[in-house]
Amino acid sequence: MSDHATPNLPSRDFDATAAFYAQLGFECGYKDGGWMILHRGPPDNRVVLEFFPYPDLDPASSSFSCCIRLDNLPAMMAQLDASDIPLKNRGIPRYHAAKKEASGLVIGYLNDLDGSLIRLIQNEPHP
């Protein structure tokens, strides 16, 4: 396994958070009253998100965020398109279609139920 980081994000309700991310292929790997771990993909290329309880969080004022770097961003965007998560500019939850940005990276954006901003970034091919 290579070095990696795992984002820790807030959740007002673990069951609602797990159901939200299940639309994007995430499965629950661990959950108790104080922590939840969701994962997506095969063990050699797994994305992991960890959540802590934050029942009083105001999603509209949340400043939590993370980046998920993906080998196949179009597949993730197709899952978003097929989900009940709205494609729109305002409101929570929502997502924005991926596009090439000034940085040269292709990035999509997702705001989850708790207002966390998830940047979905296409991995650059290795030379």
MARFI-89861 format. One line per 10 residues: number of its first residue (from 1); for each residue x, y, z of N, C-alpha, C. Coordinates in steps of 0.2 Angstrom, whole numbers, always signed. Example, Ala and Ser with C-alpha at 12.3 -4.5 7.8 and 13.67 -1.06 7.14 Angstrom:
REM MARFI-89861
1	+66/-28/+39/+62/-22/+39/+66/-16/+39 ~ +64/-11/+35/+68/-5/+36/+64/+0/+39
END
This chain:
REM MARFI-89861
1	+4/-6/+0/+0/+0/+0/+4/+6/+0 ~ +3/+11/-4/+7/+17/-4/+4/+22/+1 ~ +8/+27/+2/+6/+32/+7/-1/+35/+5 ~ -5/+37/+9/-11/+40/+7/-14/+44/+13 ~ -19/+48/+12/-22/+52/+17/-30/+50/+17 ~ -33/+50/+23/-40/+49/+23/-44/+55/+26 ~ -48/+58/+23/-52/+64/+25/-56/+62/+31 ~ -57/+66/+36/-62/+65/+42/-67/+71/+41 ~ -73/+69/+40/-78/+74/+38/-84/+73/+44 ~ -88/+78/+44/-93/+78/+49/-99/+75/+46
11	-103/+72/+51/-110/+69/+49/-115/+71/+54 ~ -121/+73/+52/-126/+75/+57/-130/+68/+59 ~ -129/+63/+54/-133/+57/+55/-129/+52/+51 ~ -126/+47/+54/-122/+42/+50/-126/+38/+45 ~ -133/+36/+47/-137/+32/+42/-138/+36/+36 ~ -140/+43/+37/-141/+47/+31/-135/+48/+27 ~ -129/+49/+30/-123/+50/+26/-121/+44/+22 ~ -122/+38/+26/-121/+31/+22/-125/+30/+16 ~ -131/+32/+17/-136/+31/+11/-134/+36/+6 ~ -132/+42/+7/-131/+47/+2/-125/+45/-2
21	-119/+43/+2/-113/+41/-2/-114/+34/-5 ~ -119/+30/-3/-120/+23/-7/-122/+25/-14 ~ -125/+30/-15/-127/+32/-22/-121/+32/-27 ~ -115/+34/-24/-109/+35/-27/-104/+28/-27 ~ -107/+23/-24/-103/+17/-24/-100/+16/-18 ~ -101/+20/-13/-97/+19/-6/-101/+14/-2 ~ -97/+10/+2/-100/+5/+6/-97/+6/+13 ~ -101/+4/+18/-99/+5/+25/-94/-1/+27 ~ -88/+1/+29/-83/-3/+32/-83/-4/+39 ~ -86/+1/+43/-86/+2/+50/-90/+7/+52
31	-94/+6/+58/-98/+11/+60/-100/+9/+68 ~ -99/+14/+72/-101/+13/+79/-104/+20/+81 ~ -105/+22/+87/-108/+28/+89/-104/+34/+88 ~ -97/+33/+87/-93/+38/+87/-88/+39/+81 ~ -89/+34/+76/-85/+34/+70/-88/+30/+64 ~ -87/+32/+58/-90/+28/+53/-85/+29/+47 ~ -83/+23/+44/-79/+23/+38/-82/+20/+32 ~ -82/+24/+27/-85/+22/+20/-79/+21/+15 ~ -80/+16/+11/-75/+15/+6/-78/+13/-1 ~ -74/+14/-6/-77/+13/-13/-71/+11/-17
41	-72/+6/-21/-67/+3/-26/-63/-3/-23 ~ -59/-6/-27/-55/-12/-25/-50/-10/-20 ~ -48/-15/-16/-43/-14/-11/-36/-10/-13 ~ -34/-12/-19/-28/-9/-22/-29/-2/-25 ~ -35/+1/-25/-37/+7/-28/-43/+10/-24 ~ -43/+10/-17/-49/+11/-13/-49/+19/-11 ~ -55/+22/-11/-56/+28/-9/-59/+27/-2 ~ -56/+30/+3/-59/+30/+10/-61/+37/+13 ~ -67/+37/+15/-69/+43/+19/-71/+41/+26 ~ -69/+45/+31/-71/+44/+38/-75/+49/+40
51	-80/+48/+45/-85/+53/+47/-85/+52/+55 ~ -86/+58/+58/-87/+59/+65/-93/+62/+66 ~ -97/+61/+72/-103/+64/+73/-103/+71/+75 ~ -107/+75/+71/-108/+82/+73/-115/+84/+72 ~ -119/+82/+76/-126/+83/+76/-129/+90/+75 ~ -125/+95/+78/-127/+102/+78/-124/+106/+72 ~ -121/+102/+67/-118/+106/+62/-123/+110/+58 ~ -122/+116/+56/-126/+119/+51/-123/+118/+44 ~ -126/+114/+40/-123/+113/+33/-121/+119/+29 ~ -125/+125/+30/-125/+131/+26/-118/+135/+28
61	-116/+133/+34/-110/+137/+36/-104/+132/+37 ~ -104/+126/+35/-99/+121/+35/-93/+124/+31 ~ -87/+123/+34/-81/+124/+30/-77/+118/+29 ~ -80/+112/+30/-76/+106/+29/-75/+104/+21 ~ -70/+101/+19/-69/+99/+12/-63/+94/+12 ~ -63/+91/+6/-58/+86/+4/-58/+85/-3 ~ -52/+82/-6/-52/+81/-13/-52/+73/-13 ~ -55/+71/-18/-55/+64/-20/-52/+64/-27 ~ -46/+61/-28/-42/+60/-34/-44/+54/-37 ~ -47/+54/-43/-49/+48/-47/-46/+46/-53
71	-45/+40/-54/-42/+37/-61/-48/+38/-66 ~ -54/+37/-64/-60/+37/-69/-65/+42/-67 ~ -64/+49/-67/-68/+54/-65/-75/+53/-69 ~ -75/+52/-76/-81/+51/-79/-86/+46/-76 ~ -83/+40/-74/-87/+35/-71/-91/+38/-64 ~ -87/+42/-60/-90/+45/-54/-95/+50/-56 ~ -94/+54/-61/-99/+59/-64/-105/+55/-66 ~ -104/+50/-70/-110/+46/-72/-114/+43/-66 ~ -111/+41/-60/-115/+39/-54/-118/+45/-52 ~ -115/+51/-52/-119/+57/-49/-125/+59/-54
81	-124/+58/-60/-130/+59/-65/-135/+55/-63 ~ -134/+49/-62/-139/+43/-60/-142/+44/-53 ~ -139/+48/-49/-141/+48/-42/-147/+53/-41 ~ -150/+54/-35/-155/+59/-34/-152/+65/-32 ~ -145/+66/-32/-142/+72/-30/-142/+77/-36 ~ -145/+83/-34/-146/+88/-40/-140/+91/-42 ~ -140/+92/-49/-135/+96/-53/-138/+103/-53 ~ -135/+107/-48/-137/+114/-48/-132/+119/-44 ~ -133/+125/-44/-128/+130/-42/-129/+132/-35 ~ -135/+131/-32/-136/+132/-25/-140/+127/-21
91	-139/+127/-15/-143/+122/-11/-138/+116/-9 ~ -141/+112/-4/-137/+107/-1/-142/+101/+0 ~ -140/+95/-3/-134/+93/-7/-135/+96/-14 ~ -129/+95/-18/-129/+97/-25/-122/+95/-28 ~ -122/+95/-34/-115/+94/-38/-115/+98/-44 ~ -109/+99/-46/-107/+103/-52/-103/+98/-57 ~ -105/+99/-63/-102/+94/-68/-94/+96/-68 ~ -90/+91/-70/-83/+91/-71/-81/+95/-77 ~ -76/+99/-76/-74/+103/-82/-66/+105/-81 ~ -63/+106/-86/-56/+108/-86/-55/+115/-83
101	-51/+116/-78/-50/+122/-75/-44/+125/-77 ~ -43/+132/-75/-37/+135/-77/-31/+132/-74 ~ -31/+128/-69/-25/+124/-67/-23/+118/-72 ~ -28/+117/-77/-27/+111/-81/-30/+105/-79 ~ -32/+105/-72/-35/+99/-70/-43/+99/-71 ~ -45/+93/-72/-52/+92/-73/-55/+90/-66 ~ -60/+95/-64/-63/+94/-57/-70/+95/-58 ~ -74/+90/-54/-81/+91/-52/-82/+93/-45 ~ -87/+95/-43/-88/+97/-36/-95/+94/-33 ~ -95/+92/-27/-100/+89/-24/-101/+92/-17
111	-107/+94/-15/-108/+96/-8/-113/+91/-5 ~ -110/+88/+0/-114/+82/+3/-120/+85/+8 ~ -123/+81/+11/-129/+82/+15/-127/+87/+21 ~ -121/+87/+23/-119/+91/+29/-115/+97/+27 ~ -115/+98/+20/-112/+104/+18/-104/+104/+16 ~ -101/+98/+17/-94/+97/+15/-93/+97/+8 ~ -88/+101/+6/-86/+101/-1/-82/+96/-3 ~ -83/+92/-8/-79/+86/-10/-77/+88/-17 ~ -71/+89/-18/-68/+90/-25/-66/+84/-28 ~ -69/+82/-34/-68/+76/-38/-63/+78/-43
121	-57/+75/-43/-52/+77/-47/-49/+71/-51 ~ -49/+72/-58/-46/+67/-62/-39/+67/-61 ~ -36/+61/-60/-29/+59/-59/-26/+61/-66 ~ -20/+64/-66/-16/+65/-72/-13/+58/-74 ~ -12/+57/-80/-9/+51/-82/-1/+51/-80 ~ +1/+45/-78/+9/+45/-77/+12/+45/-84 ~ +18/+49/-84/+22/+49/-90/+25/+42/-91
END
